[in-house]
Amino acid sequence: MNKKAFPIFLVFLCMGFGDVVGPLVGLVKDTFQLSYTMAQLIPFSGFIMFGLLSVPMGIYQDKKGKKQVLILGLAVALIGLLIPILNGMYGSPIEFNQGEYFNFYVVLISIFVLCAGATILQVVGNPIMRDVSPEGKFSKNLSFAQSIKAVGSSLGFLVPPLLAIYFGLEWSILFPIFASLIVITLFMVSPLKISEYKDPDSKPASISSCFSLLKNGYVLMMVAAIFIYVGAEVSMSSGVPILVKENFGVEGFSLWVSWALFFLPILLGRFLGSLILEKILPKSFLIQTVILAIIGVLLMFTGNQVITYIGIIFVGLGLANIFPLIFSIAIDEMPERSNELSGLMVTAIAGGAIIPLVMGQVSDLTNILTGFAVPLLCLLYILAVSVILLKKTSSENEMLKEV
């Protein structure tokens, strides 16, 4: 690993803190006695920022450069974490009286600002990885970086039960822990010098140039795939802890069980994905990994505890590399428009705000297991996209042979 890549991998670790919205759904639901749909306002408040900020930040990045945007993202995320800390949320028990939701709104605002920072880091982090990657290693390095991001995401599952058992601390201890790691990353990134890839013939990015890309059917399909994928992953990460608690009676350790079943496979899958991509083309790997995730969700509907757990593991392994594969395939197709594409595709992460709300509604009207039909439908769309991409490659290869 070169010296330039290491601080960027730390940025991906911090980027993962935005994914705390997944495990927070169950924790906040219990703390503030909320309905499933109300609790889903946590991911909504965070992921809506991806829809609002991504394109403007892609344009700003095109004008000001990636390093400046990188530092801005870390600073904004840090401010988001300081909001609950200054309101006394740093591991002490949160008092809640029925009807008094002040602390809940503090958490919502904190997540809103934290995910604004995570949005900025997503916009800059994915294309900047291309700048620090050797030729032909972008997909591999992005998969590895996403595995580091999964480590940051995993802290939301692992830390609260651990510190509750040994130190009697509440889940709000996550805020000062995340803040400390962001401060360390800021010190690592500040002296970094990056040679950015920029096409000298390309025009400056603008709002119109970003959204004009959606007229390209290929770009629209890939942006929609990111929207659908993130919605499916957030639905899974927020739903699995509630499923193992409500359907299988796992109390107290539901976050650890959920992490072991879902996020550990994602973490391992991303490490393995960076190795697999040394031997398999990204488009071929994409279709294989989507099929594995679909099989996993179908197994969950059996209702059998062991088979359900196996299904959740399959879903985690299957989802592990979908985001970096779709993102890198799209960027490699149009590298000269990387800032605009990055802005559009990170905007699509707003799927994490919308689709879990749909799952929450379905779950409240039926039950938590039926709610998993929502991420299943999402995966079927991504399967269709992966088939189209594979056929496109086959057609291009046939044309080259004829030439």
GUTORDREN-16437 format. One line per field, with one value per residue (C-alpha): x negated, y negated, z negated; residue in three letters. Coordinates in nm, 4 decimals, always signed. Last residue first. Layout:
GUTORDREN-16437
east: X_...
north: Y_...
up: Z_...
res: ALA_...
//
This chain:
GUTORDREN-16437
east: +1.3213_+1.5541_+1.3777_+1.4149_+1.7888_+1.8263_+1.6431_+1.8756_+2.1813_+2.0488_+1.9792_+2.3324_+2.4749_+2.2907_+2.4125_+2.7740_+2.7520_+2.6132_+2.8995_+3.1629_+2.9966_+3.0022_+3.3795_+3.4227_+3.2149_+3.4578_+3.7548_+3.5841_+3.5084_+3.8877_+3.9924_+3.7989_+4.1021_+4.2847_+4.0405_+4.1034_+4.4814_+4.7913_+4.8957_+4.6024_+4.3591_+4.4903_+4.4654_+4.1131_+4.0075_+4.1327_+3.9442_+3.6360_+3.6699_+3.6676_+3.3700_+3.1201_+3.2265_+3.0672_+2.7487_+2.8560_+2.6981_+2.3704_+2.4232_+2.4975_+2.2049_+1.9662_+2.0833_+2.0219_+1.6748_+1.5849_+1.6860_+1.3519_+1.3534_+1.6673_+1.6897_+1.4377_+1.6612_+1.9699_+1.7910_+1.6268_+1.9587_+2.1496_+1.8675_+1.8015_+2.1728_+2.2320_+1.9269_+2.0622_+2.4290_+2.3840_+2.1745_+2.4238_+2.7219_+2.5620_+2.5051_+2.8700_+2.9798_+2.7707_+2.9359_+3.2796_+3.1937_+3.0982_+3.4066_+3.6640_+3.9059_+3.8577_+3.8670_+3.5017_+3.3968_+3.5420_+3.3315_+3.0138_+3.0896_+3.1269_+2.7906_+2.6119_+2.7669_+2.6375_+2.2828_+2.2708_+2.4061_+2.1502_+1.8532_+1.9108_+1.9284_+1.6130_+1.4002_+1.2648_+0.9030_+0.7673_+1.1304_+1.1421_+0.8785_+1.0594_+1.3819_+1.2359_+1.1788_+1.5237_+1.6891_+1.5166_+1.6627_+2.0032_+2.0000_+1.9152_+2.1922_+2.4793_+2.4713_+2.1986_+2.3296_+2.6871_+2.5774_+2.3775_+2.6701_+2.9188_+2.6997_+2.9394_+3.2335_+3.2462_+3.6119_+3.6194_+3.8898_+3.8749_+3.5032_+3.3578_+3.5930_+3.5267_+3.1496_+3.2025_+3.4270_+3.1886_+2.9004_+3.1361_+3.3304_+3.0008_+2.8647_+3.1799_+3.2042_+2.8352_+2.8888_+3.1976_+3.0385_+2.7093_+2.8998_+3.0935_+2.7620_+2.6448_+2.9610_+2.9589_+2.5920_+2.6588_+2.9690_+2.7756_+3.0284_+2.9191_+2.5876_+2.7761_+2.8175_+2.4483_+2.3929_+2.6949_+2.5734_+2.2262_+1.8904_+1.6146_+1.5548_+1.3207_+1.0301_+0.7600_+0.9031_+0.8302_+0.6784_+0.5733_+0.2181_+0.2668_+0.0521_+0.1371_+0.0327_+0.3938_+0.5066_+0.3368_+0.4322_+0.7929_+0.7943_+0.6987_+0.9804_+1.2248_+1.1238_+1.1883_+1.5330_+1.6354_+1.5513_+1.7182_+2.0479_+2.0481_+2.0770_+2.4437_+2.5088_+2.5155_+2.2266_+2.2358_+1.8594_+1.8125_+2.1540_+2.2704_+1.9290_+1.9463_+2.3162_+2.2662_+1.9314_+2.0046_+2.3061_+2.2223_+1.8548_+1.9443_+1.9998_+1.6404_+1.5170_+1.7489_+1.5702_+1.2473_+1.4207_+1.5301_+1.1644_+1.0795_+1.3562_+1.2308_+0.8764_+0.9779_+1.2061_+0.9326_+0.6431_+0.6203_+0.3607_+0.2247_+0.4635_+0.4109_+0.6174_+0.8828_+0.9264_+0.9963_+1.3009_+1.4615_+1.3568_+1.4706_+1.8448_+1.8530_+1.6685_+1.9165_+2.2066_+2.0429_+2.0187_+2.3870_+2.4411_+2.2995_+2.5155_+2.8468_+2.7371_+2.6795_+3.0105_+3.1972_+3.0103_+3.1036_+3.4633_+3.4654_+3.3170_+3.6064_+3.8745_+4.0708_+4.4084_+4.3452_+4.0487_+3.7029_+3.3766_+3.0720_+2.8161_+2.4566_+2.2396_+2.1537_+2.4908_+2.4755_+2.6103_+2.2569_+2.1877_+2.5116_+2.3969_+2.0246_+2.0891_+2.2453_+1.9585_+1.7106_+1.8991_+1.8777_+1.5008_+1.4368_+1.6347_+1.4563_+1.1167_+1.2044_+1.3537_+1.0251_+0.8365_+1.0613_+1.0124_+1.1803_+1.3707_+1.4552_+1.5077_+1.7645_+1.9466_+1.9440_+2.0470_+2.3503_+2.4389_+2.4059_+2.5690_+2.9477_+2.9923_+2.7038_+2.8439_+3.1662_+2.9525_+2.9171_+3.2642_+3.4200_+3.1872_+3.3103_+3.6677_+3.6868_+3.7592_+4.0929_+4.1837_+4.0902_+4.3021_+4.1137_+4.0527_+3.7714_+3.4971_+3.6346_+3.6792_+3.3542_+3.1607_+3.3425_+3.2924_+2.9428_+2.8115_+2.8691_+2.8110_+2.4541_+2.3912_+2.2696_+1.9728_+1.8593_+1.7223_+1.4813_+1.3276_+1.3310_+1.1296_+0.8834_+0.8428_+0.7646_+0.4960_+0.3321_+0.3510_+0.1030_-0.1688_-0.1516_+0.0000
north: +0.5697_+0.8701_+0.9763_+0.6254_+0.6297_+0.9643_+0.8255_+0.5236_+0.7517_+0.9699_+0.6619_+0.5303_+0.8733_+0.8678_+0.5158_+0.6112_+0.9181_+0.7022_+0.4543_+0.7310_+0.8663_+0.5134_+0.5034_+0.8423_+0.7120_+0.4244_+0.6629_+0.8674_+0.5494_+0.4836_+0.8454_+0.8084_+0.6310_+0.9647_+1.0725_+0.7604_+0.8062_+0.6864_+0.3184_+0.2045_+0.4116_+0.2775_-0.0800_-0.0226_+0.1366_-0.1722_-0.3917_-0.1715_-0.2492_-0.6280_-0.7315_-0.4665_-0.5399_-0.8778_-0.6921_-0.8045_-1.1431_-0.9492_-0.8255_-1.1697_-1.3403_-1.0609_-1.0803_-1.4549_-1.4208_-1.1181_-1.2735_-1.2063_-0.8557_-0.7548_-0.3721_-0.3293_-0.5469_-0.3307_+0.0016_-0.1475_-0.2529_+0.0654_+0.2834_+0.0673_+0.0807_+0.4515_+0.5775_+0.6874_+0.7345_+1.1038_+1.1864_+1.0076_+1.1720_+1.5167_+1.4579_+1.3500_+1.6700_+1.8879_+1.7155_+1.7744_+2.1418_+2.1782_+1.9932_+2.1538_+1.8881_+2.0080_+1.6433_+1.5927_+1.8487_+1.6240_+1.3339_+1.5438_+1.6714_+1.3094_+1.2170_+1.5060_+1.4023_+1.0471_+1.1762_+1.3830_+1.1032_+0.8551_+1.0933_+1.1231_+0.7437_+0.6894_+0.9344_+1.2238_+1.3043_+1.0050_+0.9174_+1.2214_+1.0671_+0.7327_+0.9303_+1.1408_+0.8281_+0.7045_+1.0357_+1.0531_+0.7177_+0.7925_+1.1381_+0.9661_+0.7128_+0.9604_+1.2679_+1.1637_+0.8052_+0.9195_+1.1546_+0.8735_+0.6296_+0.8874_+0.9474_+0.8107_+1.0274_+1.2859_+1.3950_+1.5544_+1.3534_+1.0245_+1.0026_+1.1703_+0.9665_+0.6345_+0.6739_+0.7778_+0.4855_+0.1911_+0.3568_+0.5148_+0.1990_+0.0084_+0.2622_+0.2623_-0.1171_-0.1343_+0.1105_-0.0615_-0.4060_-0.2590_-0.0671_-0.3823_-0.5615_-0.2696_-0.2655_-0.6428_-0.6338_-0.3662_-0.5434_-0.8674_-1.1434_-1.1123_-1.2696_-1.5969_-1.5995_-1.6554_-1.8954_-2.1013_-2.1332_-2.2269_-2.0568_-2.2498_-2.1385_-1.8498_-1.8946_-1.8906_-1.5625_-1.5630_-1.2900_-1.4430_-1.4319_-1.4220_-1.5748_-1.4728_-1.7049_-1.7469_-1.3850_-1.2275_-1.5092_-1.4978_-1.1204_-1.1500_-1.4052_-1.1698_-0.8835_-1.0979_-1.2057_-0.8445_-0.7450_-1.0595_-0.9822_-0.6039_-0.6459_-0.7275_-0.3489_-0.3532_-0.2839_-0.0258_+0.0286_+0.3990_+0.5054_+0.1710_+0.1120_+0.4369_+0.4055_+0.0513_+0.1142_+0.4031_+0.2984_-0.0689_+0.0260_+0.2432_-0.0585_-0.1728_+0.1787_+0.1780_-0.1351_+0.0648_+0.3253_+0.0430_-0.0564_+0.3021_+0.2982_-0.0409_+0.0915_+0.3876_+0.1802_-0.0857_+0.1560_+0.1308_-0.1479_-0.2043_-0.3597_-0.6998_-0.9015_-0.6294_-0.6354_-1.0057_-0.9114_-0.7115_-0.9364_-1.2732_-1.2189_-0.9631_-1.2001_-1.4792_-1.2458_-1.1271_-1.4906_-1.5470_-1.2103_-1.3505_-1.6647_-1.4757_-1.2138_-1.4891_-1.6553_-1.3249_-1.2532_-1.5978_-1.5287_-1.2099_-1.4016_-1.6494_-1.3784_-1.4355_-1.2697_-0.9738_-1.0515_-0.9510_-0.9736_-0.8818_-0.6793_-0.8161_-0.7197_-1.0535_-1.2217_-1.5316_-1.7859_-1.8932_-1.5282_-1.5183_-1.8110_-1.7157_-1.4208_-1.6391_-1.8872_-1.6028_-1.4969_-1.8555_-1.8675_-1.5315_-1.6384_-1.9753_-1.8027_-1.5791_-1.8702_-2.0603_-1.7470_-1.6855_-2.0066_-2.3476_-2.3613_-1.9938_-1.9450_-2.2243_-2.0544_-1.7143_-1.8883_-2.0426_-1.6982_-1.5149_-1.7564_-1.7111_-1.3450_-1.2282_-1.4429_-1.2397_-0.9504_-1.0841_-1.2076_-0.9051_-0.6607_-0.7946_-0.8562_-0.4745_-0.4809_-0.6470_-0.3635_-0.0927_-0.2623_-0.4463_-0.3815_-0.6423_-0.4068_-0.0962_-0.2527_-0.4460_-0.1213_+0.0619_-0.2174_-0.2966_+0.0317_-0.0947_-0.4685_-0.3864_-0.3713_-0.7308_-0.6064_-0.4127_-0.7301_-0.7484_-0.4143_-0.5315_-0.8366_-0.6027_-0.4215_-0.7606_-0.8177_-0.4838_-0.5370_-0.8241_-0.6375_-0.3363_+0.0000
up: +3.7029_+3.6693_+3.3493_+3.2067_+3.2799_+3.1025_+2.7971_+2.7872_+2.8030_+2.5193_+2.3063_+2.3620_+2.2775_+1.9442_+1.8679_+1.9511_+1.7232_+1.4409_+1.4812_+1.4622_+1.1470_+1.0020_+1.0558_+0.8851_+0.5938_+0.5335_+0.5368_+0.2643_+0.0656_+0.0481_-0.0165_-0.3430_-0.4888_-0.4975_-0.7705_-0.9820_-0.9907_-0.8032_-0.8056_-1.0223_-0.8138_-0.4815_-0.6117_-0.7420_-0.4107_-0.2269_-0.4738_-0.4142_-0.0384_-0.0661_-0.2781_-0.1636_+0.1933_+0.1241_+0.2263_+0.5752_+0.5086_+0.4741_+0.8279_+0.9662_+0.7948_+0.8912_+1.2507_+1.2547_+1.1029_+1.3203_+1.6537_+1.8304_+1.6814_+1.8789_+1.9001_+1.6175_+1.3981_+1.4650_+1.4045_+1.0923_+0.9395_+1.0236_+0.8897_+0.5823_+0.4874_+0.5602_+0.3721_+0.0342_+0.1272_+0.2087_-0.0967_-0.3225_-0.1492_-0.1833_-0.5554_-0.5946_-0.4176_-0.6482_-0.9454_-0.7929_-0.7360_-1.1035_-1.2322_-1.0003_-0.8744_-0.5159_-0.3996_-0.4926_-0.2298_+0.0421_-0.0848_-0.0586_+0.2924_+0.4038_+0.2473_+0.4249_+0.7573_+0.7073_+0.6410_+0.9590_+1.1799_+1.0455_+1.0793_+1.4532_+1.4915_+1.2812_+1.4852_+1.2798_+1.1843_+0.9891_+0.9120_+0.6826_+0.4555_+0.4051_+0.3700_+0.0891_-0.1225_-0.0261_-0.1072_-0.4450_-0.5490_-0.3983_-0.5643_-0.8965_-0.8367_-0.8009_-1.0264_-1.2690_-1.2797_-1.3364_-1.6163_-1.7751_-1.7452_-1.8811_-2.1880_-2.4485_-2.3421_-2.0621_-2.0693_-1.7231_-1.5466_-1.7383_-1.8213_-1.5120_-1.2893_-1.4663_-1.4243_-1.0556_-0.9607_-0.9909_-0.8043_-0.5478_-0.4674_-0.4520_-0.2010_+0.0164_+0.0290_+0.1165_+0.4043_+0.5481_+0.5659_+0.6974_+0.9682_+1.0612_+1.1206_+1.3376_+1.5504_+1.5942_+1.6999_+1.9642_+2.0939_+2.1504_+2.0871_+1.7236_+1.8264_+1.8761_+1.4985_+1.4389_+1.7304_+1.6187_+1.2604_+1.3858_+1.4448_+1.6181_+1.9800_+2.0621_+2.3057_+2.0378_+1.8973_+1.5272_+1.3098_+0.9776_+0.8487_+0.4716_+0.1964_-0.1622_-0.4474_-0.5772_-0.5280_-0.8325_-1.0752_-0.9520_-0.9935_-1.3625_-1.4175_-1.2433_-1.4754_-1.7844_-1.6590_-1.5928_-1.9510_-2.0923_-1.9090_-1.9541_-2.3319_-2.2525_-2.2613_-2.6439_-2.8813_-3.1644_-3.1396_-3.0595_-2.9295_-2.7868_-2.6317_-2.4358_-2.3447_-2.2047_-2.0241_-1.7896_-1.5796_-1.5245_-1.4906_-1.1910_-0.9645_-1.0211_-0.9388_-0.6350_-0.5125_-0.5222_-0.3047_-0.0725_-0.0406_+0.0608_+0.3242_+0.4452_+0.4635_+0.6813_+0.9060_+0.9509_+1.0096_+1.3907_+1.3842_+1.0347_+0.7788_+0.6088_+0.8583_+0.8881_+0.5115_+0.5511_+0.7605_+0.4746_+0.1877_+0.3239_+0.3591_+0.0777_-0.1579_-0.0798_-0.1519_-0.4763_-0.5873_-0.5129_-0.6849_-1.0075_-0.9674_-0.9340_-1.1880_-1.4444_-1.3599_-1.4065_-1.7327_-1.8678_-1.7591_-1.9671_-2.2604_-2.2491_-2.2202_-2.5391_-2.4813_-2.7112_-2.9351_-2.8197_-3.0106_-2.8027_-3.0004_-2.9815_-2.6854_-2.5293_-2.4852_-2.7067_-2.4579_-2.3609_-2.2683_-2.0641_-1.8423_-1.8365_-1.6043_-1.3343_-1.3652_-1.3019_-0.9888_-0.8594_-0.9213_-0.7501_-0.4439_-0.4222_-0.4410_-0.1448_+0.0497_+0.0236_+0.1303_+0.4303_+0.6211_+0.6141_+0.9439_+1.0070_+0.6343_+0.6266_+0.9140_+0.7413_+0.4177_+0.5885_+0.7333_+0.4015_+0.1598_+0.1686_+0.2610_+0.0420_-0.2372_-0.2279_-0.3534_-0.7038_-0.7946_-0.6194_-0.7976_-1.1362_-1.0158_-1.0019_-1.3757_-1.2981_-1.0549_-1.3073_-1.5744_-1.8484_-2.2189_-2.2519_-2.3701_-2.1954_-1.8508_-1.8948_-1.9418_-1.6600_-1.4070_-1.5379_-1.3930_-1.0374_-1.0888_-1.1930_-0.8171_-0.8282_-1.0312_-0.7235_-0.5662_-0.8587_-0.7555_-0.3924_-0.4974_-0.6697_-0.3345_-0.1815_-0.4457_-0.3420_+0.0356_+0.0543_-0.1330_+0.1004_+0.0000
res: VAL_GLU_LYS_LEU_MET_GLU_ASN_GLU_SER_SER_THR_LYS_LYS_LEU_LEU_ILE_VAL_SER_VAL_ALA_LEU_ILE_TYR_LEU_LEU_CYS_LEU_LEU_PRO_VAL_ALA_PHE_GLY_THR_LEU_ILE_ASN_THR_LEU_ASP_SER_VAL_GLN_GLY_MET_VAL_LEU_PRO_ILE_ILE_ALA_GLY_GLY_ALA_ILE_ALA_THR_VAL_MET_LEU_GLY_SER_LEU_GLU_ASN_SER_ARG_GLU_PRO_MET_GLU_ASP_ILE_ALA_ILE_SER_PHE_ILE_LEU_PRO_PHE_ILE_ASN_ALA_LEU_GLY_LEU_GLY_VAL_PHE_ILE_ILE_GLY_ILE_TYR_THR_ILE_VAL_GLN_ASN_GLY_THR_PHE_MET_LEU_LEU_VAL_GLY_ILE_ILE_ALA_LEU_ILE_VAL_THR_GLN_ILE_LEU_PHE_SER_LYS_PRO_LEU_ILE_LYS_GLU_LEU_ILE_LEU_SER_GLY_LEU_PHE_ARG_GLY_LEU_LEU_ILE_PRO_LEU_PHE_PHE_LEU_ALA_TRP_SER_VAL_TRP_LEU_SER_PHE_GLY_GLU_VAL_GLY_PHE_ASN_GLU_LYS_VAL_LEU_ILE_PRO_VAL_GLY_SER_SER_MET_SER_VAL_GLU_ALA_GLY_VAL_TYR_ILE_PHE_ILE_ALA_ALA_VAL_MET_MET_LEU_VAL_TYR_GLY_ASN_LYS_LEU_LEU_SER_PHE_CYS_SER_SER_ILE_SER_ALA_PRO_LYS_SER_ASP_PRO_ASP_LYS_TYR_GLU_SER_ILE_LYS_LEU_PRO_SER_VAL_MET_PHE_LEU_THR_ILE_VAL_ILE_LEU_SER_ALA_PHE_ILE_PRO_PHE_LEU_ILE_SER_TRP_GLU_LEU_GLY_PHE_TYR_ILE_ALA_LEU_LEU_PRO_PRO_VAL_LEU_PHE_GLY_LEU_SER_SER_GLY_VAL_ALA_LYS_ILE_SER_GLN_ALA_PHE_SER_LEU_ASN_LYS_SER_PHE_LYS_GLY_GLU_PRO_SER_VAL_ASP_ARG_MET_ILE_PRO_ASN_GLY_VAL_VAL_GLN_LEU_ILE_THR_ALA_GLY_ALA_CYS_LEU_VAL_PHE_ILE_SER_ILE_LEU_VAL_VAL_TYR_PHE_ASN_PHE_TYR_GLU_GLY_GLN_ASN_PHE_GLU_ILE_PRO_SER_GLY_TYR_MET_GLY_ASN_LEU_ILE_PRO_ILE_LEU_LEU_GLY_ILE_LEU_ALA_VAL_ALA_LEU_GLY_LEU_ILE_LEU_VAL_GLN_LYS_LYS_GLY_LYS_LYS_ASP_GLN_TYR_ILE_GLY_MET_PRO_VAL_SER_LEU_LEU_GLY_PHE_MET_ILE_PHE_GLY_SER_PHE_PRO_ILE_LEU_GLN_ALA_MET_THR_TYR_SER_LEU_GLN_PHE_THR_ASP_LYS_VAL_LEU_GLY_VAL_LEU_PRO_GLY_VAL_VAL_ASP_GLY_PHE_GLY_MET_CYS_LEU_PHE_VAL_LEU_PHE_ILE_PRO_PHE_ALA_LYS_LYS_ASN_MET
//
